[in-house]
């Protein structure tokens, strides 16, 4: 049951009890009014009429006796007037509720007595002839009967009047008791109802409304540190719910405050980390740009090495042709030895160049592998290509060393060719084979240089893509740093908002 209904129950209960009391009082008042009305309209008029009738009857008898004793006939007219008054009293008695029969009987008895009295008086006054001695007993008999009936009527009237007064008194007393009892019942019911209703409302509120209002005002101001006191036995009340809400809200605010502190520290650390990452990413981007430049230089060097290898291949082909023709023109070997010696020296120089290029390629491939290792997961493919380039460079260096050794041997043979010209025919086939081998090696060097050039181009492209990705990462890191800074500002704002709450 809600508070509004309980509050309205109190005046409703009071109205119902007052209505019941009014009905009870009206019932007793109605009975009392009937009793008073009966006394005023029946009992008292009846008693008064019978009393007056007795007095008038006695006066009538005295008047008739006086007329007889004094011999005055005029006194009979006075008796006649008294008889008329008595008849009016008897008529009044007959008109009283429930007394018509008594009035009729008294009227008959009175008329009999009055006729006997007048007759007796007239006999004694000589106004009528008759038996005087017989008239007196007749008059006395009629008077006795009338007096008996009148006495009965007077007793009845007196008892009725007393009973009416008693009924009226009892009615008034009953009305007063009904009023008193109704008042007591009203007080008890209102007191009990008020106690129950106020107690129920108090248990629903859990305390004074002003106290609950002050508590809610403190909570609205952000003060959650107050101890809310709830009345005993009112754990399901409004104030208890406010207390539980304050405790829950304080716990939530404490958790939010701790979370905002942690978020502020974390966002500050994220911002610092992103700033460091941005600096490292910028440095990495610079290193990649430098690596891209080195790779471009390496590409140019490898291209030159490939061109030199092609020239060496052509020279080796020419040497093979010369060696083949040497078998036919052995006689011209001596004259061409100088040319072969010169060509061999030139080839030795070219091989030296190739060896130098291979050495530089190996160094650049090693640097590329180091840079790929720094790039981490994104430089894994670049590391593989750099390894292949290094392998090709090592193979080129090895081939160059072999060619250099062969060229050195060829030079020695050319120098001793003059002394061994007589054996030229027998060794020409060996020279042709050696030159053919040189030609094959030069072809391998040419192919390796082409593959090396292609690999370096792929490495260069990978480095350029890695450079582009690194620049994109740098931009993302800057955005992340800005977002972390914004998050830190928002965390500080939320921390300031939560700081308005006052906890225990």
Buried (B, 14 or more C-beta within 10 A) or exposed (E): EEEEEBBEBBEEBBEEBBEBBEEBBEEBBEBBBEBBEBBEEBBBBBBBBBBBBBEBBEBBBEBBBBBBEEEEBEBBEBBEEBBEBBBEBBEBBBEBEEBEEBBEBBBBBBBBBBBBBBBBBBBBBEEBEEEEEEBBEBBBEBBEBBBEBBEBBBEBBBEBBEBBBEBBEBBBEBBEEBBEBBEEBBEEBBEEBBEBBEEBBBBBBBBEEEBBEEBBEBBEEBBBEBEBEBBEEBBEBBBBEBBEBBEEBBEEBBEBBEBBEEBBEBBBEBBEBBBEBBEEBBEBBEBBBEBBEBBBEBBEBBBBBBEBBBBBBEBBBEBBEBBBEBBEEBEEBEEBBEEBBEBBBBBBEBBBBBBBBBBBBBEBBBBBBBBBEEBEEBBEBBBBBBBBBBBBBBBBBEBBBBBBEBBEEBBEBBEEBEEEBEEBEEBBEEBBEBBBBBBEBBBBBBEBBBBBBEBBBBBBBBBBBBBEBBBEBBEBBBEBBEBBBEBBEBBBEBBEEBEEBBBE
